């Protein structure tokens, strides 16, 4: 199996990239609603890349350390980046030396990450929360999230959008074809902050900003109250003791408890460490003789988006985001 090139049948196939020096092993286990696939690169020196085709409705990733289930980027038959596959879905993988990947190939038709194929007219409608932010009337900033990347490439291919890329302080616009050609020239000199998609016959860089050429309205910028947003707004600091904690040691606390009629709003929910949350219990801060570090307010912009601006890979977003915090010196 070390020289694996194509292990396939009518339901499943793995193809290792030509010239790849990794040593790929796989193991499959069927369950009632799909099958698990474990990919392992046993080489300690070389990475391993390839593609996986399957008769499935969707693909999810299982974290081998935490058990967390998350979306995994895949393409449907007929999509541009799917190539000439005979399977309903295809996904690409790259394993580092001694790396592994556990995927679940779902048979359910209501897969949460399925979008309409890129080849059909009109943009696909995602199921679930999207992390695409339109920050001016015709600009989309893209995070490396499966739904937004797939939709962006669909818009580019249908000439409904173009890539906006910053080069040596100057913004340049690219169509899908010209961006593909630029990506091929850059493929041998990839930067640490770049993200790439490996298609069947070529690699293409994921753009950070896409400008829409055709749109009918400007959607309202909404962001929902959730755990990630509250932790990002409060900087992962307990709002009672002021100490900073990792995410798994933090919880959400209603300043005015729900038992007292307190609402679940940005103005009444704060980040609290487990010790302080337990101490406060179902009481108000005054009743518990505890003080808030800061008064909770609804942020003007998505705090998760603003948090990402501290990452060098998203510096280009600052141009289109009003009130973005300046980088720390």
URQUICOR-V729777 format. One line per field, one symbol per residue. psi: psi as a letter, one per 40 degrees, with the letter a starting at -180 (. if undefined). burial: + if it has 24 or more other C-alpha atoms within 12 Angstrom, else -. A space follows every 50 residues. Layout:
# URQUICOR-V729777
psi=???
burial=???
This chain:
# URQUICOR-V729777
psi=edfhdhhiaeeihhhihheheihhiihihiideaiihhhhhehediihia ihiigieihihhhedeehhiihhiiiheideeagieidiiiiihhihfii hhihhieiefheehiiideiiiiihihahifhhheidfhhhhighddddd dddddddefeiihhhhhfehhiiiiddddddddddedefiideiiihhad eiihihidhhhhdhieihihhihihidddddddeffhhedeeihiideei ihhhdhideeehigideehihiidddddddafiidddefiihdihhihid ihddddddeehdeedddddehiehiiii.
burial=---++-+---+++++++--+++++++-------+++++++++----++++ +++++++++++---------+++++++-+++++-+-++++++++++--++ +++++++---+++++++++---++-+---++++++--+++++++++++++ +++++++++++++++-------++++--++-++-----------++++++ --++++++++++------------+-++++++++++++++---------+ +++++++------+++-+++++++-++--++-+++------+---+--+- +++++++++---+++++++++--+-----
